[in-house]
Amino acid sequence: MSVPRVEATPAAEALIHKMQGLHGPLLFHQSGGCCDGSAPMCFPRGDFRVGQEDVYLGEIAGTPFYMSGPQFQLWRHTHLTVDVVPGRGSGFSVEAPEGVRFLIRSRLFTDDEHRALEQAGPPLQGPQH
């Protein structure tokens, strides 16, 4: 049983593809910091340096998604779904000029999903792409 840690809604995937057309390869990072840092941020891949403690959660629409190590420790039992909603997010995230923002919807992993993730081992840390 392969269990994704992060997925995207169709609306988020469409926006990611649009942003890829404008900015080229992208990456997501969620820091867990205050204010906009608690939202998923989307950057051109060359404009953000992934740290050694950042955790690689997977890919959505061909775009890697990372979370800060300390934030992952708090959210490791949580499945993330990236969605898009109207409103202005961070000025640093590529979707900001579009009048929309990426948003995380979450749920706890089921017992079966949790067991499968434990058997798969911990997610990778540091740059993967």
Order of alpha helices (4+ residues) and beta strands (2+ residues): beta-alpha-beta-beta-beta-beta-alpha-beta-beta-alpha
